[in-house]
Amino acid sequence: MKVLVATEKPFAKAAVDGIKSIVEAAGGEVVLLEKYTVVEQFYAAVADVDALIVRSDKVTKEVLDHAKNLKIVVRAGAGFDNLDLEACTAHNVVAMNTPGQNSDAVAELALGMMVYAARVQFSGATGTELKGKTLGIHAYGNVGLRVAKIAKGFGMNVQAFDPFVPAEKIEADGVKAVASIDELYSTSDYVSLHIPATEQTKKSINYELLNKMPKGATLVNTARKEVIDEEGIAKLMADRADFKYVTDVAPANAAELAEKFGARYFGTPKKMGAQTAEANINAGLAAANQIVGYIKEGNERFRLNK
């Protein structure tokens, strides 16, 4: 079993050491491709490996065409839009992600960004408090659940919408389950986005939906840039001087938003949701364990493609 760790943005040393320990204990070998600059290096490195671990690196049809022995690819993290699932299926490659490993890091960032927006980016201007405000969580998965727990500690009123999670489960956590997206947005002072980028969700967070939010509302995006209608949010912020947008995924019109709307907009210099030492290590180790589990025992938990 030969496992390639292909990371243009490398794992922490502790994560790499842990991956090696797990794979070698199972009789395998780990090879590294770090900080590569051209995709041809990726093509060459993947040629003879049985398994692949990536972070945000794109696993395309072309990559898979060069991976003649590949049996499994694991994206170390929750999001998986960098994996071409159809191509993986066509090449008989199992694709997985590692849900939950980055959840605490992303949830803490989401709340930190809410505080930053509420306190006018720590500029010295008079801000507002989170206590007593209503937070709407759009998608109540691993991250949404953790956002809810932290927000309740701030004294926020927390509600959530997720058509794939039973209302009883949401309510059991002390979170109000709302019946529709429109209800979530129209009754939330803050909305924290945790939806994936799919054909159904791309550009779904648009002018019409966001304009339903109450006066002084803030949208927090630690999900994907593709779910935002970027032209729509620019128009909304021009029309509503009370609206704020903070994001961990810089939009294409980031410079325009920053110039026009000042402290009402903030975007991180790069995606930071999973950028903690703990999340980095947890996701890498989970990926290694899932590869060993699949190759040794056929365990397909967290499989994404069919």
N, C-alpha and C positions, 0 to 999 in steps of 0.2 A: 504494500500500500504506500504509494507516493503522494504526498499532499503538498500542493503549492499554495503558499500564502502570497497573493498578488495584491499589493497595497501601494498605490501611488502616494497615499498618505499613511505612513506606517503605523502599526500598533506600537504601544509602549513596550519596552524591553521585557517587563514582567509578563505581559500578555504573550509575547513571542516565546519566552521561556516556558510558559505554562502550556501553550499549544504543542511545543516540541515534546514536553514531558508526557502529555496525554497520548500523542500519536506514537511516540517511541515505545511507551509501555505496552501498546497494542501491536508492536512489531513493525511499525511503519517508519517512514522517513519524511522529514519536512524540508522543503526547499523554499527559499525566500526570493521574491522579486519586489524590491522596495524602491520608491521614488523613481520609477521608470518614467521616461520622457516621451517615448513614442510607442504606439500600439503594437508595432512589430516585435518589440521586446516581450510583450505579453504573449503574442502568437508563438514565439519560440519557446518561452518558458512553460507553456501549457501543453506542449506537444506530447509528452510521455507521462503525464500524471494521471492518477486515478481519482483525485479529489482536489477541490479548489475552494479556498476561503478568500472572500473579497470584502471590502468595506463599501465605498461608493463607486468602485471600479465597474465599468460597464461590461457585462457578459453578453455579447451580441452573437448573432448567427456566425459572423466571421471568426470570432474567438472560438466558438464551438467547432467550427469547421477544422480548426487546427488542433483540436483536443481529441485525438483518436481514441484514447483510453479512458476518457473522463466518464465517471459514473455518477458523481454528485458535486454540486456546487452549493455552498452555504454563504449567504449574505450575513455578515456579522452585524446585526442590527434589525430593527423592526421593518423599516421601509424596504421595498424590493423592486421599485420601478426601474432599477438599473439592471435587472435580470430580464432577458427576453424569454419569457416562460414558454411561448409557443415553440421557439427554437430549441429550448431545452428538451421539451417533449419529443420533438422531431429527431433529436440526436440521442434519445433514450437516456437523458441525464436528469436525475432527480434534483430539483431546486428547493432549497429551504431558506428560511430566515431564522432569527433568534429572538422571537418576541419576548418582551418583558425585561431584557437585560439592560436596556438603556432607559427604562421607564422613570426611575427616580431622578435621573439627571435631567431629562426633558421636563418633568413636572416641576422640579425646582426652578428651572430656567423660566418656565411659563409664569410662575408666581413672581419671580424676580423682575420680569419684564412688566408685569402689572404694577408692581411697586414703583418701578422706574418711570412709567407713564403717569401714574397717579401723582407722583412728586415732581412732575415737570422736569424730568431728567436731572434731578438734583441740582437745578440751576439757581436755587435760592428763592424762586417764585413760590407763591402760596399754592399748595396742591390740595389733594383730597385724600381721604382714608379709604381703605378697602372694607373696613368693618361696616356691616349693614348694607353693603352693596350686593346686588344679585349677580352671580356668576353663572353663565350658561356654558355647559361643556358639550361641544358638538363631536360626538363619538365617545362612547364610554367603555373603552378598552383598557389595556394595562396602564397607559399614561393617564387617560381620563380619570380613572379610579384614584390614582395617586394625586392628581391635581385637586380632586374633590376633598381628599383628606387634609391636604395642606391648607386649602382655602377655608375649610371649616375652622381651622386653627386661627385664622385671621378674623373669624367672626362673620364671614360672608354667608349669604343665603345661596345655596348651591342647587342647581337644577341641571338636567341633562336630557339630551335626545340621542337615541341610537336605535334604529329600527331592528337591529340584529341582537339587541340585549333585552330580555324580558323586563317589563316595568317593575315586576316584583323584586328582581335582583337589584335594580337601581335603588328602589325605595328601601330595601333592606340595609343599604349603606347610609341611610339617613339623607339621601339625595332625592329631590323631587323629580319624577319622571314626567316630562311633558310630551304631548301627543304629536307635535309636528315641528318642523324646522321653523315655520313662521312664528309659532308660539314661543319657541326658544329665543329667537332674535328680538321679537317685539317686547319681551319682558325681561331682558338681561342688560345690565349696565356694562358687563364685560362678557365677551364670548371668547372661549379658548378652543382653537381648532385642532382636531386630532384625526381628521379624515384622510384616507389615502387618496392618491391621484389615480382615478379610474376614468373611463369614458363617461361615466355618469356624473362624476364629481368635478371634472375639470371646468374651470371658470364658473362653477356653481355659486360661489360666494361673490355675488354681483351687486350692482347699485340698488336694484329693487329690494333685495333681501336686507342689505345692510342699512338701508334707509328706514327700515322698520324699527331699528334700535332706538332706545330712548335718548333724550338729550344728554350730552356728556358721555356718550358710550365709547368703549374702546374694544377693538378687535385685536386679539393676540394669536399670531400664527406661528406655531412650532411644527407644522405639518409639512406641506409641500407648496411651492410657489404656484404650481399649475392649477391649484384649486381656486385661486383668486382671479377674478376678472380685473386685471390691473388698470385698464382704462376706466372701468366702472368705479374703482375705489378712488382714483384720482379725481373723477368728476364729483363723487360724493364729498370728498374732503374740501373741494372748492365750494360746493354748495352749502356744506355744513361746517361752520367754524368751530363747532363743539366736538367733532368726531376725531378720535385718535386711532392710529394704526401702528402696532409694533410687531416686528416679524423677525424670525430667525432664518428666513429664507429670502434673501434680497430679491425684490422684483426687478424686472428689466427697466422700469422707470424709477428706480431708486433715487437717482440724482435729481430728477424732477420733483419727486415727493419731498426730498430733504430741502431743496431750495425753496419750494413754494410754501411748505407747511411747517417748517422749523421743528419745534418741540412736540408737535402733534404727530410726527412720524419718527420712527427709529427702526433701523435694520442693522443686525449684527454684521461685522465685516465678512464673516463666513459662517456657515452653518455650525452652530455650537451645541445643539441639543444633546449630543452624545459625547461632547468633549470634556469628559471628566476621566480621571485615572481609573476610577472604579468601573464606570461603564465600558471603557476601552478594554479592560481586562475581562470583565464578565462576558461580554459579547464574543471575544476571541476564544475563551475557554468553552463557552457553550457551542460554538461552531465546531471546535475540535471534537468535543464529546458526541455531537450529532453525527459527524462523519464516521467516527469509530462505531457508533451504535448502528448506523445504516450498513456499513460494509461488513461488520462482524455478525450482526443479528437481524439485519433487514428492517430495522426500526424506521418507519417513515413518518413519525410524528413531526409536525411542522412542515410537511411537504406542501409546496405551493402549486405545483403543476400535476396534471393527471396523465 
